[in-house]
Amino acid sequence: MPINLIAAMALNRVIGRDNMIPWKIPGEQKRFRHITEGHTVVMGRKTFESIGRPLPNRTNIILTHNREYHAPGCMVRSDYREIVQKADNQKIFIIGGEKIFTLFLPYAENIYLSILQEEFDGDTCFPEFPEADFQIITQERIDATIPYLFVHFQKKTA
């Protein structure tokens, strides 16, 4: 099963500010839930702490250097390679933050991006990726409180 990245980002690639998402778009969050439910989600410690709880109906894995870290209802891992190997058996969604996206980007088969049609101030960004190595599978314009494009990129096969 592939490793998938899923995120919402502003036009200037911002995904967060002060460990929070700097916008709220209800329909976009429903799409995230629909895509990730029933699967494994992987996040960094800061992302987990900003959410404040495990995401329901998903296996939650927190990736952190702190081997003593404990979060009820979650698995905690310190080696990303262990997660990459698990991807053979289950569908895995990487949900942030910036360092975690960057770490898993070379392994990503799919990238699901909600691209907000505005710029936001922030301190966390979605990493640049080689778009030429991916093809667009679907692209949908959503007229919401903040209009956005939902784009599903899939890595091209050799």
N, C-alpha and C positions, 0 to 999 in steps of 0.2 A: 504494500500500500504506500502511496506517496506521502511525502511531507508537504504540507500546504501552509502558506503564510496567509493570514487574513488581517486586514487593518482598514481603518478609515484615516485618510490623511487630507490635509489642506493642499491647496495648489503649491504652496511653498514647502511641502513634504512634512509639515508639522503634524505630529500625532499626540503630543502632550505638552502640558505646562504645569510645573510644580506637582508632578506625579498625578495629574488629573487630565481627563479629556476636556479640552477647552470649548466644546460645543455639545449640544444635545439634539439629536435627530431621532425621534422615536421609531420611525419605520426602519431606519438603518440598523438600529439595535435589534429589531425583530429579525431582520435578514441574517445578522450575525448569529443569533440564537438558532434559527432554522438550519443554517449551514453546519454549525458545530455540534448541535445536540446529538447525543448517542456516540460521540467520538472522543478522542483524547485531545485535551488542550494543554499546551506547554507555555509557561510564562515565567518571567523572572520574578524574583522576590518583591521588587518594588511594585510591579504590576499587580501581583497578588495582594499586596498590602493596600493598594489603592482601591481594589475591588472589595476587599474586606472579608471575603468568604469564598469557598469553592463554588464554581459555577455549577448549577444543578444539571442533572442528567448528562454529565460528562465526567470522564476520568480526568482529574486535574493533576498536573505535574508541575512542580516549582523547581526551576533550575537556579541554584545558588552555590557560591563558593563555600558558604558556611555549612559545614557538615553537621553541625549541631541544630540547625534550623528545624523547627517542627511546626506543622500546620494541620490541625485536625481536618480530616476528610480529603487530604491531599497526599500524593507521593512527593518526596523531596529527592532530587538528584543533584549531584555536583559535577557529573561528567556528561556532556552533551552527546558523546559517542554512544553511550548506553541508550539514549533516546533514538538516535539515528538507526541503530540496530533493531530496535523495537518496531520501527516503521514497516518492517517486512510483514508484520502480523496485524497491524491496525492502522486506521486512518488517523493521522496526527495533524492538528492545527496549531501552528505557532501564533500566539496572540500578543506577543510583546514582552518587553519594551524594545527600545532601539538596539541595545546590545544583543538581545536574544534574536531579533530579526536578522541582524548582521551575521551572527554565528550560524544560523540555519539556512541563510540565503543560498549558499552553494549546493544545498541538498534539495531545494524546493522544486517540486514538479508543477505545482499550481500556486498562483498568487491571486488572491481575491482582494481587490482594492475598491473601496468607496473613495472617490476622489472629489472632495468638496470643491465647489467652484468659487471659493474665496480663500484668501490667505489669513492665517492666524499667527499671533505671537506665540512662541513656545520655546521650550528648551530640549525637546525630544523630537527626532525626525525619523521617518521611514527611510531606510537606506536606498541609495541609488542602486539600480540593478540593470543588467544588460538586456534592455527591452528587445534588442534584435535577436536574442536567444529564445524569445518567447513569442507565441502567437496569441492573438486575441480570440478567445472562444466565444465570449458574449460581451456585449457592451450595451448598457441600458442607461438612459438619462432619467433621473428621478427628480421631479419637481416637488421638493419638500421645503420646510422652513429655510433650509440652506440647500439649494439645488446641488446635486452631485451626480457623478457618473459611477455606475457600478461596473467594474471591468474584471473579467475572469481571464487571466493570462495562464497559458500552459506552455511548459518548456517544449521546444521543438525537438523532435527526435532526429538523430543523426542520419 
